[in-house]
Amino acid sequence: MLAKRIIPCLDVAEGRVVKGVQFLGLRDAGDPVEVARRYDAEGADELTFLDISASHEGRETMLHVVERVADQVFIPLTVGGGIRTLDDVRRMLNAGADKVSINTAAVSNPDFVRAASDKVGSQCIVVAIDAKRVSAPGEPLRWEIFTHGGRKPTGLDAIEWAQKMVAYGAGELLVTSMDRDGTRIGFDLELMRTIGESVEVPTIASGGVGNLDHLNDGILKGKADAVLAASIFHFGEFTVHQAKEHMALAGIEVRL
Amino acid sequence: MSTAKISNVVVVDYGMGNLRSVAKALEHVAPEGVSVRVSGCPNELAAADRIVFPGQGAARDCMAELRQRGLHDALLDAARSKPFLGICMGMQVLMTHSEENDGTPCLDMFPGEVRFFGHDLHDATGERLKIPHMGWNRVQQTRPHPIWEGIEDGERFYFVHSYHVMPTESNLTLATTEYGLSFVSAIARANVAAVQFHPEKSAEAGLRLLANFLHWMP
């Protein structure tokens, strides 16, 4: 049986892994290659790098980070953040990424997703869906796509958008609840399940993981094919291996 | 001490996807004296001691690129004469025909079809299965082979594909994998082995398989 995947996510700025610390802002959390090797050794099924560099130089540095990681870590790598042109896609894949994650550029220009998947194949194209609940309590559930870290509404219905992105060639969807991101109270399971059941491609649940039960919920209740988490792994609370053992105990098929 | 012969591994470049990972993984496990190069030149394929034939994307584009770059015959020659490893699309196009892109004639090195998994795929418990088949799945070895050396039967490898091969001759099959149906995930005959999964992305087990291929003396 196909295993459900655990994907640690690393935020990278100016070539270093960073992590947000409450009230303190971003803290340096090490060399991306070292962190990637550690997650690989712990049994991570894939890795996702999110480039949050503010500068052009930072994004150039990201290419070298991807090269260095891909030379030493032999599991699938996804890179997101600032992927806006076919040239960005090609350069990241040539540097050793297996997939790129497209977010804002998909919203501002959906045809970019189509062009990118035509060019490199849909297996290389992940579309990141950042959604917020917009239905009032008691109303049927509805989510809307937001950009700019959840600050900017787009008017797009999240479910319709997800289906459109798959029709345009997304090979996988990374679904993040902007209501839950950073809260550590668990995924928005209704969002995950609704999107997961409305598309044919695999979905990755993201946003809100605070403990290992949340990962299990994402798979069992959210029907996700993979779960992505950052902080529970970065701060050394849990290893990826512990997370997988916890999933296995709940009857979830994992690669141990 | 005698001078070790430099063995030359060529990863076939025909513009279909990123070959860096395959080359880096081979370099990572290559014994001393083995050189790994990425090349799309028919002469270099002819001069190589071993061939790795990766690939991703669509079958039609794949076949078109092979013809356009004059690699079609060089590849068939290589597959007749030296250790040869096909990976993913590099396995599928070894068959006669693929149903991808409304039907694509392939290299016909082995008789058989390449089929789509189907839009209505379910596992034994009735759970709906996603397409593409993406992630780590078990590879059940159906017979012994040098590329399995040190790899447990049922070991997990990383897959990403929507089509699978159906060889006409069942003795070609080297492994099967379950995904709604039991499909052929590895084949081998004489000096050719081919796998549907990505050994270059399958951590320790994948590296072991690549190392085994480099040591294989068919």
Interface residues (C-beta under 8 A of the other chain):
Chain A: M1 L2 A3 K4 R5 D40 D45 A70 D71 Q72 F74 I75 P76 L93 N94 A95 G96 A97 D98 V120 G121 S122 Q123 C124 G171 E172 E197 E200 V201 P202 T203 D225 A226 R255
Chain B: G17 N18 R20 S21 K24 A25 H28 Q56 G57 A58 H119 D123 R128 L129 K130 I131 P132 H133 M134 G135 W136 N137 R138 R156 Y158 F159 V160 H161 E178 Y179 E200 K201 S202 A203 G206 L207
